[in-house]
Amino acid sequence: MDKLAAMEIFTQVVGAGGFSAAARRMGLSRSAVSKHVAELETEIGVQLLFRTTRKMTPTEAGLAYVERCRAILEAVAETEAAISDAEQQPRGLLRVNAPMSFGILHLGPAVADFMGANPRLQVQMILDDRFVDPVAEGFDVTIRIAEMEDSSLIARRIVAARMAVCAAPEYLAVHGVPKVPDDLRDHDCLHYGNLPSSTHWRLTGEGDAYRVPIRARLCTNNGQALRDAALAGLGICALPTFIVGPELQAGRLASVLPDYSFGESTVHALYAPSRYLAAKVRVFIDFLVDRFRDRPSWDLVE
């Protein structure tokens, strides 16, 4: 038995919450994953997992063992990274997680260019608006659009994510143009469902902050769906310019309440702290920082 391989599989099973999910993540069969974990339990003489037909949970010994496994695997990875970094050649599998819209519109093309410049590297890119735990789920780099709170992860700024309140000119011609934030009460709004508040929008301007109740005609957790609804004339949306910037520039959407701000966030690349940062992680993040260093094309000209 390859014990390091078995330890890696075991940590993936715990992180993924089951054999099937871990198998999909690692490109193995479920039976192979189950066999490795069973052999590991036999080898050390301890039950690591409680198994039922519906779920899998680590035993107390399993929880302790998975933490030691992660430390050992990290030490091995750091040792290999310290050696391979001497060549400055990223290689192996890079696992990246990112939000859906930013991933489709901007990260996907960036990854394609990055892979063209790094032929020895494989990339697994998972696009998901779900809030993930990068360490538990085995991601090398996680792209997150938020103001970062205290975290054990290292966050590197990639680019600003400015917000725009906008609507189709056809909608505004029929329903009128809001002049002040309180006018939004009388309009159909298209609301992003992952925001903390589902009934209010917060804007600032002229030295004041406004918390405006909205009538959400459409609520969804996907920005592209909201953009499409706005283009169809269904209401007013508030979205990052990396989604609606081209539509604003082309006149298909018109800015609403331009003297007020819906806020600005930041696109960060998150990764786990390590004494030896793997070349594949360092080079990828450097590539993203350089690609988006200047004001991106999707942003409006002031």
N, C-alpha and C positions, 0 to 999 in steps of 0.2 A: 504493500500500500504506500502510495506517495502521501506522506502525512501532511506536507505543506499544502498540497492540492486539496486534500480532504478538509483541512482547516479553512481554506478559502471557501470551499463549497458550503461548509457549515455556517460561516459568517454570512454568506449570501442568503442562505435559507432563513436565518434569523432576521436579517435585514429586510428581506422581501416578504416575510410573514408566511412562507409556505414553500413546499417543494416545487410545485408547478411554476410559481412566479420566479423562483430562483433558477429553475431550469431554462425558462425562456430568456432570462437575463444573460445567462452564461452560454446559451446555445447548446445545451445538453438535453438528453432525454430525462424525463422525470424519474424513471427507474434508475438511471445512472447516478443521479443526485441522491436518491434515497439509499442506494447501495453504499456510496461513499460515507454517508453519515452513519449508517449502521455499522460499517467496518470501523469507523472512528470510535464509536461507542464500545465495540468489542475490544478494540486495541487498548483503550484506557480503562475499561471495566466500569463505566459510569453511564447511566441513562442521561442523555443530554436534552431530549425532547419528549414532551407528552404528545401523543398522536391520537386523534379521533378521526372519524370519517369526515368531520366538517372543519376542523381546525388543528393547528399545530402551535404549541406554546413551549418555550424553553423551561426546563426544570431549573431549580435553584442552582444546581451544579452547572447547568448549561449556560445560565446567565453569567456566572463567574468565568466559565471557560471561554465564552465568546469574547469577553473583554481581553483576556490574555492572548487569544488568537489574533485579535486585531492588532495588539501591540507587537506581536511577533511578526506578523505579515507586514506591518508598517516598517519595522526595522529591516526586514529583508528588502523591501522596496526601496528604502532609503539607501541601503548599501549598494544595490544595483544601480540606483539613480546616480550616486556619487561616482561610480565607475563609468557609466554610459555617458554622463554629462561631459566627460573629458572629450568625447567626440563631437559634442554639441549637435547631435543628430536625434531629433525626436523619433521615437519608434514605439511600436506596440499599439494597444487599444486605448483610445481616449474616450471616456464616457462623459457626455455633456447633457445637461438638463437646461431647458429654457422655456419661458412662457410661449404660448401658441402663436399669437400674432407676431410678436417680435421675431420669433424663430422662423416663421414662414417668410415674412417680408424681408428680413435683413440678415438674420444669422445664417439661414440656409445658403444664400449666395456667398457669404463670407467664408463659411466652412468649405464650400466647393473650391474657392480660390486657395484657401489654406491647404487643403489636401493636395491640390495640384502642385503646390510648392514643397510639399513634404510627402513624397511617395512611399516612405517606409512606415507611414502612420495609418492606422485604421481609426475611424470615428464612429461611435454609436451615439446618435443625437436623439434624445427623448424630449418631445415637446408636450408640455402639460401645464395648465394653469393652476394645478394643485400645488399647495405649499409643501415642498418636500424637505426631508432631512438628508442633505447630501452625503453625510458620512454613513448613516445607517443604510442608505440605498445605493451606496457604492459609486457615486458620481465623482469624477475628477474635478470638474468645473460646473458650477451652477450659475446661470445668468438670472439675476433677480432685479426687478424694477421696484425699488422701494427705498425709503430712507432707512439706513441700517441702524438697528438697535445693537446693544451690546451682544456679542456673540463670540464663541470660541473659534469661529471661522475667520479667515482673512478676507477682506473685501477690497477689491481694486476698482476704482471708477473707470467706466468705459465711456459713457456719454450721458448728457442730460436728456431727460424725457419731459419735454414741455407739453402742457395741456392746451387744448383749444376748444372753445364752445362754438358750435357751428350748426348750420342747417342748410338745406337746399334752397336756392333762390326762389323756387316755385312755392315751397312751404311758406317762406317769409312774405311772398307776395299776397298769399291768401290770408294768412293769420297775423301779419304785422311783424315788425321788428322790435324786440325787447329793447328798451332804453336803459332800464336799471334792473338789478338782479330781481327785485320783487315782481317784475313783470312776468317772470318765468312761471308764476303761479297759474297764469291763464293759458299756458302752452302745453302741448304734448311733449313730453321729454322721453328720451331714449337712454335708459339707465344701465350702467355697468354693474352687474349683480355681485361682483366680488368686492365692491366698496363697502366700508363698515356700515354706512347708513343707507337704507333702501328707500327713504322717504324725503331726504333733504340733500341739497347741493350746497357746498360751502365756497364762497367767492370772497375775494378781497379787492379793495380799490378805494381810491380817494380817502385813504387813511382809516377805512372802516372794514370790518369783517361782517359778512352776511351769511346767514343760515336760512336757506330758502326752501320751503316745502315744495315738492314737485309732484306732478301728475305723470307717473311713469306709464306711458302707453306700451312700451316694450322694455323688459328687463332681461338681460342675458349676461353670461360671463365671458362673452367673446366680443372683442372690439371690432373685428371685421364684420360681424353680423350687425352690430350697431351702425357702422359706417354705411353698410348697404341699405339699412332701413332709412338712414338720413338721406341718402341719395335718392331713395324712392319717395321722398317728401313726407315721411311719416312723423317727423318731429325734430326736436333739437337734441343734439348729442354733445357730450364732453369727452373727448378722446385725446390720446397722445398724438403729437404731430407726426410721429413715425408711422401712424396709421392713416391720418387724414391730410397730412401735408401736401401730397400730390393733388388731392381733390381740391384743396383750397387754392393752390397755385394755378390750377386749370380753370377755376371758377365754377366747378361743379358743386362745391359747397361754399358758403359765405360765412365769414366770421361774425359771431354774435357777441355783444357786450365786450368789444375789444379793449375798453378801458378798465376792465376788471380781470382778475387772474383767478383761474381755477386751481392754480398751484403748479408745482414742478417737482418731479421726482428724479431719480438717477438710476441709470442702468449700471449694475455692479456685476463683476465676476467674483464668485465666492469659491474658495478652496480651503482645504484643511491645512493647518499649520504643520510644517515639517522642517526638520533641520536641513534636509536635502530636497529641494523642490525639483520634481521630475522635469526633465527637459521638455517633454510633451506638454506639460501644463504651463510652464513658463513661456515657451515659444508661442503657444496658442493665445494666451492672454496678451502678450506683447503685440501679437498680430492684430487682435481686436482693438486694443488701445490705439495703435497706429492707424487702423482703417477708419475709425470714427473720431480721430483726433480733432480735425477741423470741424466747423459747424456742418452737420450732415445735410445732404441735399434735400431731405424731407422737411427741414425747418423753414419757416417763413422768413422772407427778407423783411427786415424791420424798416 
